[in-house]
Amino acid sequence: MKNDFYSDFDFELARPGEARSPHTRTPFQQDRDRIIYSSSFRRLQAKTQVFFSGEYDFYRTRLTHSLEVAQIGRSICTHLRAASDLLSDDFYVDPDLVEAVCLSHDIGHPPFGHAGEGTIHRLMRPYGGFEGNAQTLRIITETIYSGPEGREGMNPTRAFVDGVMKYKVLHGERLKNGEDPRNHFLYDEQAPYVTFIFGERPVPDGSAEFMNRFRSIECQIMDWADDTAYSLNDVVDGIASGLITAAKIEQWAGARALPADQARSIEAVLGAVREKSVNRVFSRKVGEYIRACRLVSDENFMSGVTNRYAYKLAVDPVIRDEATLYADLSRELVFWTPQIYQLEFKGDFLLRRIFEAFAQVYLGTEERHTPLLPADTERIVRRESDPGRRARLICDYLAGMTDVFAVRTYKRLYDPDFGSIGDLV
């Protein structure tokens, strides 16, 4: 059945001169499937969500988190289609497109979680910085396919590119405004994609605040699905790990003057811990967070061009406040602990030393010809003469590492008792 919510504008490809071959799948299904079959997506199984990947086999990784976000995103689409008077059977937010956006939202994130993202940003500050969402866009549009001759993107649809583009302000623009941004920016060389998603229409307000809040409906759904997944599931994993206990929750809540709604939310967590029903209670909350969504009309400079900007996602403020409360609980009782800080310190150390080795060989004032990178990556890097673009290619390799592969790479470079000819092949 035709879905009139979308038009040719939404289906247009980033490289329109390279048309896709005819297929029974929709363009958005093709976008989704290309993500699922990519190595960038597979690597998420060994990247940190909260606890280091491989340390335990129970806790969530970036991959399981992304799958949960995708399920929640699809369910929000189903709920909106059934509950909103603004939608109908032939006019609805496409769940395949939302699923593609949700599955992709973390593929640009590096090893060792957000701490690793901060480390690589500091290392790349002289070369335009590093940002996980910007790296996701780079993978999709520039590097998802690689080989001996170079790398290329998947030629995604405009709607898909726009859906993953949570932030739209450039790194250089934030620097011009006197900021030293740590996140929430695109790379300067990604400016053409901002032009592309708006169909070359001038943006009436180019401020960072506007650009980073102006999002398509699919991006808004992904963002709430992500908030839902981590605000609830980080609590579940924190309780399972023993870092969040009933006594710690009581102490944490007692130090705050919580409003009545939030006090009830804390009591719900305490009851679940005491009754050993955490998974059941928080699984039910996922459904509550989905049903808390509704669609409202919006008018802006893009709403007459595409329905993706003609609507906003509204979330029940009580539920949104509860999500923020649970995220704060996890951050302070799990992330702000010596156990996690020690692991983050280790990840920071490993990534800095690996980058230092690559920089010494490939970015030094006197280039060395010792090949430290895999053959295909080595050829791509050596072909590039500009230091900034060469650094970005090295960054691609470093950010693409899994936690375990980063540890092994460090050991091969610096541990005299580690490594063999077979390990280097």
C-alpha positions in Angstrom: 0.0 0.0 0.0 1.3 3.4 -0.9 2.3 5.6 2.0 1.5 9.3 1.1 3.4 10.6 4.2 6.6 10.5 1.9 7.3 12.0 -1.4 10.1 11.9 -4.0 11.9 14.5 -2.0 12.3 12.0 0.9 13.4 9.2 -1.3 16.1 11.2 -3.2 19.6 9.7 -2.9 22.6 11.5 -1.6 24.3 10.7 -4.9 21.3 10.9 -7.3 23.5 10.0 -10.3 24.0 6.5 -8.9 20.5 5.1 -9.0 19.7 1.9 -7.2 18.7 -1.2 -9.1 15.0 -2.0 -9.1 13.9 -4.0 -6.0 10.8 -5.3 -4.3 12.0 -3.8 -1.0 11.3 -0.1 -0.4 14.2 2.4 -0.4 13.9 2.6 3.4 14.0 -1.2 3.8 17.2 -1.1 1.7 18.7 1.5 3.9 17.9 -0.6 7.0 19.2 -3.8 5.5 22.5 -2.3 4.4 23.1 -1.2 8.0 22.3 -4.7 9.4 24.8 -6.4 7.0 27.6 -3.9 7.6 30.8 -4.6 9.6 30.2 -1.3 11.5 27.0 -2.6 12.9 28.5 -6.0 13.8 31.3 -4.4 15.7 28.7 -2.9 18.1 28.5 -6.4 19.7 32.0 -5.8 21.2 31.7 -2.1 22.2 31.0 -0.7 25.6 27.5 0.4 26.6 28.1 0.8 30.4 30.3 -2.2 31.4 33.3 -3.0 29.2 32.4 -5.5 26.4 33.6 -9.0 27.1 33.9 -8.4 30.9 30.5 -10.1 31.5 28.1 -11.8 29.1 24.9 -10.6 30.7 25.1 -6.8 30.4 24.1 -4.7 27.4 26.5 -3.9 24.7 26.1 -1.2 22.0 24.6 -3.9 19.8 21.9 -5.1 22.2 21.2 -1.5 23.1 20.7 -0.6 19.4 18.4 -3.5 18.9 16.3 -2.4 21.8 16.2 1.1 20.5 15.0 -0.2 17.1 12.3 -2.2 18.7 11.1 0.7 20.7 11.2 3.0 17.7 9.1 0.6 15.6 6.6 0.3 18.4 6.3 4.0 18.7 5.4 4.1 15.0 2.8 1.4 15.5 1.3 3.3 18.5 1.2 6.6 16.7 -0.4 5.1 13.6 -3.2 3.5 15.8 -3.7 6.4 18.2 -3.2 9.6 16.2 -6.0 11.3 14.3 -3.3 12.9 12.1 -2.3 9.6 10.6 -4.1 6.8 8.7 -3.5 3.5 6.9 -2.0 5.3 3.9 -0.4 8.2 5.7 2.0 7.2 8.5 5.6 7.4 9.8 7.5 4.5 8.2 8.7 2.0 10.8 11.4 0.6 8.4 12.9 4.1 8.1 12.7 4.6 11.9 14.2 1.2 12.5 17.1 2.0 10.1 17.8 5.3 12.0 17.6 3.5 15.4 19.9 0.7 14.3 22.4 3.2 13.0 22.4 5.7 15.8 25.5 4.3 17.6 27.6 2.9 14.8 29.9 5.9 14.9 30.7 5.5 18.6 34.3 4.3 19.4 35.5 1.7 21.9 35.2 2.3 25.6 31.9 4.2 25.6 31.5 7.9 26.0 34.9 8.1 27.7 36.5 6.8 24.5 34.6 9.4 22.5 36.0 12.1 24.7 39.5 10.8 24.4 39.4 10.6 20.6 37.9 14.1 20.4 40.9 15.5 22.4 43.3 13.6 20.1 41.6 14.9 17.0 41.1 18.5 18.2 43.8 19.8 15.9 42.1 18.1 12.9 38.5 19.1 13.4 37.5 17.0 16.5 35.6 13.8 16.8 31.9 13.3 17.6 30.0 10.0 17.7 27.0 11.2 15.7 29.1 12.9 13.1 31.1 9.7 12.8 27.8 7.8 12.2 27.0 10.2 9.4 30.5 9.7 8.0 30.2 6.0 8.0 26.9 5.9 6.3 27.8 8.5 3.6 31.5 8.0 3.1 33.1 4.8 4.5 30.7 1.9 5.2 32.1 0.0 2.3 35.9 -0.4 2.0 38.4 -2.2 -0.1 41.9 -1.9 -1.6 41.0 1.1 -3.8 39.3 3.1 -1.1 36.1 3.6 0.8 32.6 4.8 -0.1 29.2 5.3 1.5 26.0 3.4 0.9 24.3 6.3 -1.0 21.4 6.6 1.5 18.0 8.3 1.0 17.6 11.9 2.1 15.1 10.8 4.8 17.6 8.3 6.3 20.5 10.8 6.3 18.3 13.4 8.0 17.1 10.8 10.5 20.6 10.0 11.8 21.6 13.7 11.7 20.7 14.5 15.3 23.1 17.5 15.3 23.4 19.9 12.3 25.8 22.6 13.4 29.4 22.4 12.2 32.5 22.2 14.4 34.0 25.3 12.8 30.9 27.3 13.3 30.9 26.6 17.0 34.5 27.6 17.2 33.7 30.9 15.5 31.1 31.5 18.2 33.9 31.2 20.9 33.0 27.7 21.9 35.3 24.8 22.3 32.8 22.0 21.7 33.3 18.6 23.1 30.3 17.1 21.3 27.0 17.9 19.4 28.6 19.0 16.1 29.3 17.7 12.6 32.7 17.8 10.9 33.2 20.8 8.7 33.6 18.6 5.6 30.0 17.4 6.2 28.5 20.7 5.4 27.2 19.4 2.0 25.0 16.9 3.8 23.3 19.7 5.7 22.6 21.4 2.4 21.4 18.1 1.0 18.8 17.4 3.7 17.2 20.8 3.3 17.2 20.5 -0.4 19.5 23.6 -0.6 16.9 25.8 1.1 18.3 28.6 3.2 18.0 28.0 7.0 16.3 31.0 8.7 18.2 30.5 11.9 21.7 29.1 11.8 22.4 29.2 15.5 23.7 26.1 17.2 20.7 26.0 19.5 18.3 25.9 16.5 20.3 23.6 14.3 20.8 21.0 17.0 17.1 21.0 17.9 15.6 21.1 14.5 15.0 17.4 13.7 12.8 15.3 11.5 10.0 13.2 13.1 12.0 10.0 12.6 15.0 11.5 14.4 12.8 12.6 17.2 11.4 9.1 17.6 14.9 7.6 17.6 16.0 10.1 20.2 13.1 9.2 22.5 13.5 5.5 21.9 17.2 5.9 22.8 16.3 7.9 26.0 13.8 5.2 26.9 16.3 2.4 26.4 19.2 3.8 28.3 17.2 5.5 31.1 15.4 2.2 32.0 18.0 -0.4 31.0 21.0 1.3 32.6 19.1 1.1 35.9 18.4 -2.6 35.3 22.1 -3.4 34.5 23.2 -1.3 37.5 21.0 -3.3 39.8 22.2 -6.6 38.3 25.8 -5.5 38.8 25.3 -4.7 42.5 26.3 -1.0 42.0 22.7 0.0 42.5 21.1 -1.3 45.7 18.0 -0.5 47.7 20.1 1.2 50.4 22.0 3.3 47.8 18.7 4.3 46.1 17.2 5.4 49.5 20.3 7.4 50.4 20.4 9.0 46.9 16.7 9.9 47.0 16.9 11.1 50.6 19.5 13.7 49.7 17.0 15.3 47.2 13.7 17.1 47.6 11.9 15.0 45.0 8.4 16.1 43.8 5.6 13.6 44.4 5.7 12.0 40.9 9.4 11.4 41.1 9.1 10.1 44.7 6.6 7.5 43.4 9.0 6.5 40.6 11.8 5.9 43.2 9.4 3.8 45.3 8.6 1.7 42.2 12.3 1.0 41.8 12.7 0.1 45.5 9.7 -2.2 45.3 11.1 -4.0 42.2 14.5 -4.5 43.9 13.0 -5.8 47.1 10.5 -8.1 45.3 13.2 -9.2 42.8 11.0 -8.2 39.9 13.2 -5.6 38.3 13.1 -7.0 34.8 9.3 -7.4 34.8 8.7 -3.9 36.2 11.0 -2.2 33.8 9.8 -4.1 30.8 6.4 -2.8 31.6 7.7 0.7 31.8 9.0 0.4 28.2 5.4 0.1 27.1 4.4 3.1 29.3 7.1 5.2 27.6 5.9 4.2 24.2 2.3 5.0 25.0 3.4 8.4 26.4 4.0 9.6 22.8 1.7 11.6 20.6 2.0 13.5 17.4 1.4 17.2 17.1 1.4 19.5 14.0 4.2 21.9 13.4 5.0 24.8 11.0 8.5 25.7 9.9 10.5 26.5 6.8 10.5 22.7 5.9 7.0 21.7 6.8 5.6 22.6 3.4 8.4 20.5 1.7 8.2 17.3 3.6 5.8 15.8 6.2 8.9 14.7 8.1 9.0 18.3 9.4 5.3 18.9 9.6 5.0 17.0 12.9 6.6 16.9 16.3 6.8 14.1 18.8 5.2 15.1 22.2 6.0 13.0 25.2 4.0 13.1 28.5 6.1 15.5 30.8 5.6 13.2 33.8 7.2 10.3 31.8 9.9 12.4 30.4 10.8 13.6 34.0 10.9 10.0 35.1 13.3 9.1 32.4 15.5 12.0 33.4 15.3 10.9 37.0 16.3 7.3 36.2 19.2 8.6 34.0 20.4 10.7 36.9 20.2 7.7 39.2 22.3 5.6 36.9 24.8 8.3 36.2 25.5 9.0 39.9 25.4 5.5 41.3 27.0 3.6 38.3 28.9 6.0 36.1 30.3 8.1 38.9 32.0 5.2 40.7 35.6 4.3 41.1 35.0 1.0 39.3 33.8 2.7 36.1 36.3 5.6 36.4 39.1 3.1 36.6 37.9 1.4 33.4 37.5 4.7 31.7 41.0 5.7 32.8 42.4 2.5 31.2 40.5 3.1 28.0 41.7 6.6 27.8 45.3 5.4 28.3 45.1 2.7 25.6 43.5 4.9 23.0 46.1 7.7 23.6 49.0 5.4 23.2 47.7 3.7 20.1 47.0 7.1 18.5 50.5 8.3 19.5 52.1 5.4 17.7 50.1 6.0 14.5 50.7 9.8 14.7 54.5 9.2 15.0 54.5 7.1 11.8 51.9 8.9 9.7 51.5 12.4 11.0 55.1 13.4 12.1 57.1 16.1 10.5 59.4 13.5 9.1 57.3 10.7 7.7 58.3 7.1 8.6 57.6 4.2 6.3 57.0 1.6 9.0 53.6 0.1 8.1 51.5 -0.1 11.3 48.1 -0.3 9.7 46.5 -3.2 7.8 47.4 -3.2 4.1 44.2 -1.7 2.7 44.1 1.0 5.3 47.8 1.7 4.9 47.4 2.3 1.1 44.5 4.6 1.7 46.3 6.6 4.3 49.6 6.8 2.4 47.8 8.1 -0.7 46.5 11.1 1.3 48.9 14.0 1.5 46.8 16.4 3.5 47.6 15.9 7.3 44.0 16.7 8.3 42.5 14.2 6.0 45.1 11.6 6.8 44.4 12.1 10.5 40.7 11.6 9.8 41.4 8.3 8.1 43.5 7.2 11.1 40.6 8.3 13.3 38.2 6.1 11.3 40.4 3.1 12.0 40.8 3.9 15.7 37.1 4.7 16.3 36.1 1.5 14.4 38.0 -0.7 16.9 36.1 -2.9 19.3 37.1 -2.8 23.0 39.0 -6.1 22.7 40.7 -5.2 19.4 41.9 -1.9 20.9 43.4 -3.9 23.8 45.1 -6.3 21.4 46.4 -3.5 19.3 47.9 -1.8 22.3 49.6 -5.0 23.4 51.0 -5.6 19.9 52.5 -2.1 19.9 53.8 -1.9 23.4 53.9 -5.3 25.2 57.1 -7.1 24.5 55.6 -10.5 25.6 52.6 -10.2 23.3 52.2 -10.9 19.6 53.3 -13.4 17.0 53.6 -13.7 13.3 50.3 -15.4 13.2 48.6 -12.7 15.3 49.9 -10.0 12.9 48.4 -11.6 9.8 
